[in-house]
């Protein structure tokens, strides 16, 4: 099972819950809270807590404003994330596909529902709940975070976690599929 960014967090969470069904996990610049390894691993979740935030109409309005502000900058933002090969953005229509999806009538509902999610489990807790091997194929040039430090922190969680730092950005599998395939095949 594999995933990138928020999809990496989702894939990791699925692997923890479907432990015996998953042979291995590959994370590309995964989102998710990483705790300092010296801290005790204890996650208090609010998975059953009742949502007490803003009403749907307000969240949807916020989502619409977010899209309104981001849509004119999608290409520039994508090129910022695709550090090594920004031309992939236009070659693969990444910007056009994201723009199309952001115009979907339900897109602001997705943003609104994200605000209602419970507090996330830490990646430490999740990866300690999964028994299989984990590959962290990390784009070291990711402008969203300190990818090198995150790779190190992932490695400290437990044994059977391999990290591979690639000289790529936030979406390494899009920037250089060949380099990522090589990382996976090691």
HURA-V30471 format. One record per pair of residues at least 4 apart in sequence whose ideal C-beta (glycine too) atoms are under 6 Angstrom apart, sorted by the first residue. I is the first residue (numbers start at 1). GAP is how many residues later the second one is. If there is no record, write none. Layout:
# HURA-V30471
I:GAP, I:GAP
This chain:
# HURA-V30471
1:10, 1:14, 1:21, 1:24, 2:9, 2:24, 3:4, 3:5, 3:7, 3:8, 4:4, 4:24, 4:167, 5:24, 5:26, 6:25, 8:19, 8:22, 9:21, 9:22, 9:23, 12:114, 13:113, 14:4, 15:7, 15:10, 15:115, 16:110, 16:113, 16:114, 18:4, 19:111, 19:112, 22:110, 24:108, 24:109, 25:109, 26:109, 27:109, 28:109, 28:144, 28:145, 29:109, 29:110, 29:113, 29:141, 32:91, 33:89, 34:89, 34:119, 35:4, 35:87, 35:89, 37:119, 41:83, 41:84, 43:78, 43:79, 43:82, 46:72, 46:73, 47:71, 51:65, 54:4, 54:5, 56:4, 56:56, 59:53, 59:56, 60:48, 60:52, 63:45, 63:48, 63:49, 64:44, 67:4, 67:35, 71:31, 73:4, 74:21, 74:24, 74:25, 75:20, 78:11, 78:16, 78:17, 79:7, 79:10, 80:63, 81:88, 81:89, 82:4, 82:6, 82:7, 82:87, 82:93, 83:58, 83:86, 84:84, 84:91, 85:90, 87:4, 88:4, 88:86, 88:87, 89:5, 89:6, 93:4, 102:5, 121:4, 121:5, 123:4, 124:33, 127:30, 128:30, 133:27, 134:27, 135:27, 136:15, 136:18, 136:27, 137:27, 137:43, 137:46, 138:9, 138:13, 138:27, 139:27, 139:29, 139:30, 139:31, 139:33, 140:7, 140:8, 140:25, 140:27, 141:28, 142:5, 142:27, 142:28, 144:26, 151:12, 151:14, 154:7, 154:9, 155:6, 155:8, 157:4, 164:19, 166:6, 166:13, 168:4, 168:7, 168:8, 169:6, 172:8, 173:7
